[in-house]
């Protein structure tokens, strides 16, 4: 299968990058890109990676350069006209829509995939305060979230549209999608626990003490629990990094997460392990049972390769 993967490729974009990584892991799949997508491929210096979002941990610098198939815009346009690509994937549709008009001309709806990994879920509460009318005033200002929702619905009629932060009411238009983690990042077995809780606490900058991925992962490997939470959106790479290092996420808000967001994530298990965390107990068989279940689940269902298979299953 030949895939044209369209993205800006100049800065870390977790949803886009997770899918791209997973696609390159699949057998008999050739992924073509329109730019260097430098940070995703091997050979980058540590200084360069540390400048990336999240210091380049987890998703960058992992794909062999032998998988870096770059087509120029002219080559891509000719290949679209000849239908050389079996499908076209827009890895982040609101950030890059290069060649979209010609793609619409030559490809059917089920051969075009749109990925929307943005944090907003199009809810009214997301409207910035500067757009809200003052008391007793009716000001017609552009609502960027409502306009983006209309645009997304329009695109969903022309391709298969995946939305990360997805409300139940919008499930009729969009398919759910989530972050994932490279399978090579997942530890083989439950690691020895030395502390009850990992050092990092989201939002407390003084706890962000790690400058290498190895040390960052080690911080979770020695801990029973790692605190995580909703950030800009519900999905967050930290959830998966904790799980991949045989640590259990403590996610107190998980009950409020919409059923159509983070669909593959083991929410019901996390609800149960939240209760274990509150007991503040020592490592015991009950903890080991849940930790091993979550690690096995992560290996089976939360890898980038599984994500890619899921997306391709809709074509």
N, C-alpha and C positions, 0 to 999 in steps of 0.2 A: 504494500500500500504506500502511495506517495502522498504526503501531506504538506501543504503550504501553511506554515505557522507564521502569522503576521503579528508583530509586536514592535514596540519602540526599541526594546532591548538595551537601554542605556542606564537603567537603574533597577534595583531589586523590586519586584512586584510579586509577592508570594503566591497568589492564586495562579497567575500566569506562569510563573516559573515552576511551580509544582507540577502543573500539567505538562509543560514542555519537558521537564526532566523525565516524567513518567513515560511520555511518548518515545523518548530516545532509548528507553529500556526494553521496549517491546520488540520481539522478533518480527522480521519481515515488514517492518515499518521504516520508511525513509522520511525524515523530517527536514524540510527545506525552509530556510529563513532568508530575510531580506537585508540583514545587517549582521554585524560581527557577533552580537550578543555575548560580548567578551567575558563578562563575569561568571557566566554559567559553565565555561569550559576550563579544563585544566591548564595549569601553567602560569596562573596569576601570582603576583608577589603578595606577601602578607600585608604589606603597607597599602597596596591597592584595595585589597579585600576589606581591610579595617575601615576604609572610607565608605563602604557600602552600607545600606540600611541594615541594622542588626549586626553590624561588623562582619557581614558576610557569612555568619554562622549558618549551618544546616543545609542550605540549598545551593550555594555557589561553588564554583571551582571543582565540579564533580564529573562533568561529562567529557569523555575522550575527544580530543581534537579531530579524530577520524570521523566523528559524527557531526562535524561542523560543515553542513552543506549550504553554501550561500549562493543565492541567485540574485542577479541584478534585477532592477525593476523591469528592464526591457525583456530579460529572459523570462521573468515571472509572467509578464503580460502575454508573451507568446505561448507559454505553457498553459496559461488559463484558457486561451483561445483554442488550443489543441486538446484541452482537458487532460493534460499530463498528470495533474494532481487529482487524486481521487476525492479528496475533500480539502476545504480551506477552513482553517481555524483562526479566529481573531482572539488572541490571548488576553486582550484587555480592550474591549471594543470602544470604551469611552476615552481611551488614551491613544488609540491608533486604528484608523480605518482605511489604510492605504489599499488602493486598487478595488475598493468595495463596489464601485459602479460597474466595472467590467466583470467582477465576480458574479454579480446579480444577473448579468446578461448570459452567462455561460453555465451557471450551476443551479440545480434545483434546490429547493428549501432544505431537503434532508442531507445535502452535501456541504452546507455552510453552517459553521458552529460559531456562536458568539459566547464569549466568557466575560462575565461582569463580576469582578472581584472587589468592587468598591465597598467601602464601609457602610454607606448609607443604604437604607432599605426603602427609600421613597416616602417614609412616613412624614406626616405634617410636622411632628415634633422636631424634625431635622432642620426646619427652616431657620436660618440665621436670624437673630433678633433684628438686624438692620433691615430685613425684608418685611417685618411685621408692621401693619399700620398702627399709628398712634390712636389713642382714644378719640372717638368722634371724627376720625379722618378716614377716608376711603382712597387710598393711594394704589394705583395699579402698577405694582412693581413686578418684575420678572421673578417667578418662583423657580429656581434652578432645579429643585428636586422634582417638582411636578412635571416640568418640561422634560427632564431626563426620563421620568417614568413613561410619558407618552412616547418618547423616542424609542425606549426599550420595547414597549408593546408593539410599536410599528416594526421594529427589527425582528421581533418574535414571529411575525407573520411571514418573514422572508428567510428565516433560518432557525436553527435549533438554539435556543437562548438559555444559558445557564446563569443563575444569579446566586451569589454567595449569601448575602444577608437578605433572606427571603421571608416575607410575611405570608401567613396562610392565605390571605385574600388575593395575593398575586400568584399563587401556585397555578392558577388557570392559564397564566401566560408563560411562566418561566419554570425551568427545572432547577432543582437544588444542586449545589456544588460546594465542596469544602476544601480546606487545606489538606495536605498530606505530608508524609516524610519519606525521604529515600530509605529503602530497606537496609542499605549498608550502614545507616546511622543507628539502627536498632540493636541493642545489646542482645546477646544470645540467651542469657539467663538472669534470674533475679540476683542482683549484686548485694554484697554485704552492706548492711546499714549501720551507720555510726552516729547519725543524728536524727532527731525526730522531724525537723523541718529544714528545707534548703535555705540557703542564705538569702537568695534573691526574693524580694517582696515587690511586686509590681507597683510602680508609682513612687517608690522610695529610692531615689537616685543613689543614695550613699550605699545601697546594697548591691549595686551593679558593679561588682568588683573584678569581673573576669575580662581578660583581653585576648584569650585564646579559646577556641572551641573545645579543646580537650579539657581545660580547666572548668569551663562552663558546664560541660556534660558531667564531669566528675562531681561537681557540686550537687547535681541531682542524683547521681548514682549512689552516693553515700547517705542520702536522705530517704526517710520513709515517705514524706509528703513534700510537694512543691506547691506553693500558693499560685493560683492563676485566677483570672477574672476577665470580664468583658472589657475591651479597650474601645477603639473607635467603633468596631463591630463585635459581634459575638465570637467569631472565629479568630483565632490567634495562634501563631506558630508555637508559642510557648506551651500550649496544651499538649502538642504532639511531641515536643522536645522532652517534656517531663515523662510522658508515657514511654517514649523510646529508650529512656535510661532507667527503666524498671522502677520508676518512682510513681507514686499515686498523686494525681492532681487534687488539690483541695480547691473546689470551685463553688463557693457558697451561693452564687446566683444562678446556678445551672437550671433550677426549676422554672425560671422565667424565660429561658431560651425558647423561641418559637419552634414548633415541631418540624417546620420546613427549613430551618437553618441548622447547620452542622448535623445533617441527617445521619451520617455513618458514625458519629461520635457516640461512645457508650454512655449516654446520659444517665440511664437508669442505674448502671453500676456506680457511677460517680455520686449519685444521690446517696447510695448506700455507704460508700466509702467516706463521704462527708461526715456521716454519723460516727464512723470509726475515728476520724480525726478529732472530733469533739470529745471523744473519750480520753484522748491524750494518753493512750495505753502504750505499753512496751510492745516490741515486735513479738508477734505470736502467730499461731496457726491461722487465725482468722485473717490477719493482715497478709500473710504469705499466700493464702488462697486467693484473695482479691488481686494482689500484686501480680501473681502468675497469670490469672485470668486476663487482666488488662494487658499484660505484655503479649500474651498469645493473640489476643484480639487485635492489637496494634500491628503485629506481624502479618496477620491475615487480611485485615480490612482497611488499614489506614496508611498504606504505602502509596507513593507517587505512581507506581506501576498499576496499582488497583484503581487509582483515580483515572488514569488514562484509559484503562479497559472500560470503566464505567461510562466515560464520555463517548467513546467510540461505539458503545453498545446501542446508541440512539441513531446511528446512521444506517 
